[in-house]
Amino acid sequence: MKLTYGIHDKPKFGQLIVFALQQLLAILAATIAVPSIVGNGMSQSAALFGAGVGTIVYLLFTKFKSPVFLGSSFAFLGSMFAAFAGGVSLSVGYLGLLIGALFAGLVYVVLAIIVKCVGVKWINKLMPAVVIGPTVAIIGLSLAGNAIGDAVSAAKNADGAFVMDLHALICLLCAMVTLFAVIIASVYGKRMAKLIPFIIGIVCGYAVAALFTVLGTATGNDALVIIDFTKFANMQWFPDFTFIKAFVNADYDFAGGSLGTYIGTIAVAYIPVAMVVFAEHIADHKNLSSIIEKDLLEDPGLSRTLLGDGIGSFAGAIFGGCPNTTYGESVGCVAITGNASVVTILTTAVIAMLASFFAPFVTFLATIPSCVMGGVCITLYGFIAVSGLKMVQTVDLNDNGNLFTVSAILIAGVGGMKLAFGRVTLTGVACALILGIIVNLVVSKKSDAKKQQ
């Protein structure tokens, strides 16, 4: 695709702020969702600050050549729960978050050293377009359920169909208003509108949701209430940073265990997951490379992106507690808007850090209803899937070997092949990628034999 702003381009200041806010809106829901799910007093604003810190560290390591934002990783949810398990005190739990993020970061550092020593050719051979293309598509498709679930915001019946009552219908209406506002702005809008379709979509969806909420509040009809404005009454004015909760006024109660045993538990919970996320790291950067038409595994190099991701993840977790990862939502935003400016990503990180101290702004962002974000994510996740399918266009699917490889990945991913081994869970994307690699290695032997004849 033709980029409106290249990696090194610098939009005008006013436009830059608007573009950065759009990136922030794209990554916001997922970034603050992780601490909300984990609970135990974790701070959403601290997670937002940590994401900003992690992104800046990543940009520094990648020499400002990779335009992607780092946010809270869902892959480590089980690991984070393990930090608080067993009846340990909150102080120990927060200490566990820091130790775990350090372990995950070290895994990336070790992998970066290995890549630096042996290069990336083995990765391109192990994961060619026939493997990485459908895997990237699965990243988007695996999130499809989240987007539709948020858009409809309704329970399902025994057949898996959404049960539509008045509230669900209004949520779906808000999602559709958001979706079509994004589409119209992107397709029919003038130059500036094409660059900020998500902001336009969210504003339109939020306005409709606010209208119904006001009507519902005035008439006492809860089915019409879409936005929870009561959040403004409980604003958190200062982020509860993880390192403060871990070390200030700490109560280190290991619930009958020892520090050594606890560290071992954390290591088992975090290290294998980091190995799995490594595969998704490659897929994200392959996808981004295809969008900006520049191989990021070669320049700045996979070793640098790994170091940036790993060390940035730990740096962010010091403040927010959540290990970070490159965000598909951010990649999708780059793909749709054609804005690959790294300065935009840097500005987004700075705004995220500053915004975490401004309670009304963070609270306002938190009031954006899930149905509105669902409307946005239909396009974001869809573009991730389409980006992967574009990679498959270069593959000869008349070759049965390639056909079996792509088929295995798509069915494993869409079918939800998610495997748990104790505390370690292989995500659907990881399982699909691993299966695809194995199938490709098996079928490629025949291709190699043909070439030798």
N, C-alpha and C positions, 0 to 999 in steps of 0.2 A: 504494500500500500504506500501511497505518497504521504510523507509526514509533513504536517503543517509547520511543526517546530522540531528540528533535529536535536540530537543529544546535547550539543554545545550551544544551541540557540538560547537567547535570553529575551523573553517577552517583555514588553513595557511593564513598568511597575504596577500600574492599576490592573492590567490584565493578569499579571503574574499572581497577584493576591487572589483574584477570582479563580484562576486555574488551580491554585493550591487548595483553596476551600473545596473545590470540586473533588480533588483527590482525597481530601480529608473526609468528605461525606461518603466517598466510595468505600473507604476502609474502616469507617467508624464503627458500624454495627458489629462487625466481627471482632474488632479489637477490644471493645468494651464488653462483649458478650462472654469472653473467657473468664474474667474475674467474677462476673455475675454468676456463672455456672458453678465455679469452684466454691464461691461463698467464703465463709470463715473471715469475714470482714475485709476481704480484698477490695482495693479501691479502683474504680473505673478510671478516675482521673489520673491515678498513678500509672495505670496501664497505658493510658494515652501518652503520658510524659515519657514512659519507658520506650514506647514505640518510636517516638521522635528521636530519642537518644540512640537507639539501635540503628535507625535509618541513617543518621549522620555518621556513625562509626562505619556502617556498610559503605556509604558513599566515599569515605576517606580511603578505605582499603581498596575499593575498585577504581580509584583515581577519577571519580566523578564521570564514569563512562557507562554506568548501568542505571537506567531510569526506572527504579522500582522502589516501592515503600515496604518497609518491614512492619508487620503487626503481630499481635498475639496469635500463637500457633494452637490450633485445635488438636493437633496430633499429640500434644503433651498433657491433655486434660487428665487422662488416667494417671500419669506420672505425678501431676500436681495434687490429685486426690490422695495419692500414696504418701505425700509429705505430711498430710494432716491425719493419716489413718493411725489406728492403734491407741487412740486416747491420749496422744502426746499433747502438750500445751501449745497454744497458738504461737508462742515465741519459737518453739522447736519447729513447728510447721513452717513458719516464715524462714527460719534458718535452712530448712530442708529445700525450700524453693530456690534459695541462693546456691546451695551445694549442688542441687540437681541441674540448674542452669549452667553451672561451672562444668559439670561432667559433660553435658551436651555440647558446650562450646569447645571443650578439649577434643571431643570426637571429631569435630569439624577441623580443628587445628591439625590433628594427626592425618586426616584425609587430605588436607591441603598440602602437607609436607610430602605425602606419597605422590600426589598429582604433580607437584613441583619436580619431583625426582624422575618420574617415569613419563610425564606428559599426558596429553588427553586423547591421543590417537586410539588407545584401547577403549576409551569410552565411546568414541564415534563408531568403532567397530562393534562394540557390544550393544550400543543403542543407536542404530541407524534410523533414518526417517520412518522405516516400516514399523519400528518399535516405538519411537518417541512420539510420532504423530498421533496415533490412536490413544496413547497414554495421556497426552495433553488434552485430547478430546474428552477423555474420561474424567479429568480434573474438573472440567466444566459440567459434564453430565452428572457427576456424583453430587454436585451441589444443587442440581435442578430441584430435587425434593424440598430443599430448604427454601429456595426462592418461591416455589408454588405454595408451600405451607404457610409462609409469611404472608403472601399475597391474599390468600383466602382466609387465613386465621380462623379455621373452623375444625371441629372434631370430625373424625371419620367413622363411618359405620362399619359393619362386619365385612362388607364388600370392598372396603378401602375407598369408598366415595365420600367426598366432603358433605357433611350435613349442613345445608344452607338455611339458616334462619335470617332474620332481618339484620342482625349485627354482621354476620358473615357476608351478606350481600353488599352491605355498605363498605366493608373492608375491601371486597373484590372491586367495587366501583372505584375506590380511592387508588387501588393498585393499577387498574386499567387507565385511569386518568394520568397517573404517573408514567406508565409505560408508553402511552401514545404521545404524551408531551415530550418525552425523551426522543421518540422516533421522529416526530414532526420537526423538532428543533434540529436534530442531526441531519435529516434528509432535506428539509425545505428551508431551514434557517439560513440567515446570512452568515458571514464569516465568523463573527463572535458567537452567535447562537450555536453554530456547529461545534464550537470548542467547549461550550458549557452545557451540553444537553442534560446532564444529571442534575445540575443546580436548577435548571428550568423545570425539569420533571418533578423534583422533590418539592419545590415551591408550589407547583400546581396541586400535587397530591396532598401536601400539608394544608393548603388553603381549603380544599374540599373537606378534608378530615376535620379541620377546625370548625367549619361551618356546621357540620353535623353534630360535633361535640357541643357547640353552643346551643343548638336547638334541643339536643338531648338533655343538657343540664337545665335549660329553661323549662322544659316540659316534664322533667322527671322521668324520662325514658332512657334507661341505661343502655338499651340496644343501639342508640344513636351516638353514644360516647365512644369515640375512637382514640382521642388523645388524653393522656393522664397528666393534666396540668397540676395535680397535687404534688408532683415531684419538685416544683419550685418552692414548696414549703419546707423541704428537707434537703436543701442544697449543701453539698460538702465544699467548704471554702478552701481547704488546703489538702492536697493529695497525701494519703497515708502511704508514704514510701515503704517498700518492703524492708530495706536495710534498717530503717528506724524501728519497725516492729520486731525485727529479729534481734537487735542489739540494745535498744534503749529500754530500761526497766524490764529486762528479760527474765522470764521464769522458765528455766530449762528443765522441764519435767518430761522424761523419756518414758513415762508410764511403765516402769519396771525394767526397761531395757537399758542399753548403754549407747554412748555416742557412736562407738565403732559399729555396733549392730545396725543402728539407724542409718549411718552413712552407707553401709552395704546395701540396705533396703532401697535407699535413694538411687544408688548406682545402678541396681538392677532395673529400677523403674524408668530411668532416664536414658541410659546409654544405648540400649537396643532401639528405642524410639528414634534417637538421633541418627542411627544408621539407616532407618527406614526413611526418615525425612530427607536424607542425602539424595535418595532417588528422586524425590519430588523437587528438590533443589535443582537438579539437572534438568528435569522436565520444564520447570518454570523458566529457566534461563534459555533453554532451547526455544521455547515458545516466544519469549521476548526477543530473542535473536532474529527469529523469522519475521517479527513485526517491524523491527527497526532495520532489518537487512544488514546486520552486522553480528558476526559470531562472537558472543561474549565469552565463550569458553576459550577462545584464542586471545582476545583482547577486551578487557584487561586480563583475562585468563581465569580458568576454573579455580586455581589455587587462591587467587585474590577474592573471588566471589565467595568461596568457602570460608576464608578467614573473616571476610566482612560479615557474613551471615552468622558464623559461630561466635565471634567476639562481640559483634553487635547485639546478638541475642543475649549474651551474658550481661553486657553493659545495660541493656534495657531491663533485664530481670532484676538487677540491683535496685532499680527504682519501682518497677511495676510488678515484679514477681513472675511475669509470664515470659517464657522463652519465645523469641520472635522468629518469624519466617517471612520470606518474600511472598507478597500477597497477590493471588490471582485477580482479585478485584482491582488492584492497582494496574496490573498488566492489561486487564480488560479496558480500563479507563484510557490507557495509552493507545490501545488498538482502535477504540471507537472515535476518540477525539483527534488522533494523529499528532498528539502533543507528547513528544519524547524528551522534552527539555529536562535535563537533570536539575537545573536551577529550580524548576517547578517542584520537584521532589524534595529538594533541600528546603525550600520555603514551606512546603507542607509539614516537614519535620519540625521546623522552628515554630510554626503556628500551633502545631499539636502540643508542643512543650509549653508555650505561653498560655494556650487556651486551658490547659489543665489547672491553672491557677485562677481562672476566671469562672467562678461557679455558675453564673447565669448562662454563659455561653455553653458550657459543658452540659448543663441541665437542659437547655433548649435542644441541643443535639440528641440528648437522651429521650426527649419527648417525641422525636420523629417516630410515628407508629410503624410497627413491623410491616404492615400491609403496604405502606409507601415504599419502604426499603425493598420489599419483595418485588414491587413493580420495577424498580431500578435493577435489581439483581437478575431479573429475567434476561435483560440485555447483557449485563456484565458476564454472567456465567455462560450465556449463549455464545458470546464472542470468544470466550476461552475455548469452548468446544469447537467452534468453527475454525479457529486458528490451528487447532490440531488436525482437523480434516483437510485444511489447505496443505499441510505438510504431506498428507497421504496422496495428494494429487501428483506428486513427483514419483510415486511408487507404481510399478507395473503390477496391477492386480490381476492381470491375465496369467501371471506366474502363481501356481498353486501354493508355493512356499510362502510368498508374500501374503496371499489370500488367507492362509491358515493363521499366520502370525497376527494379522490385523483382526481377524475374526475372534481369535482366542482372547485378545486384549479387550475388545469391545464387549464381548459377552461376560467375561469375568468382572469387568468394571461395572457395567450396567446391572448385572445380576447381583452385585453387592458381595463379592467374595472378600469378606472381612474376617480375618482369623485371629483368635485370641489364644495366646500361650501364657497362661498365668497372668502376670501383670503387663505383659507385652502384647500389644495389639497391632497386627499388620493391617493397615488401612486398605480399602478397596483399590485405591490407586496403586499402592505398593504391590499388592497381590497381582494385579493386572500386569504391572510392569515386569515383575519377576517371571510370571508365566510367559509373557511375550518374549523376554530375553531367552528363556529356555527353548521355546518353540522355534525361535529364529535361529538359534545355534544348531538345533536338530536339522531343520530344513536347509540351512545354508551349506551344509556339508555336500549336498548334491550339487548346489550351484558352484561351489569351489571345485568339485570334481570335474564339472563340465568345462570350467575355465582352463583346467590343466590339460584337457584332451586336445 
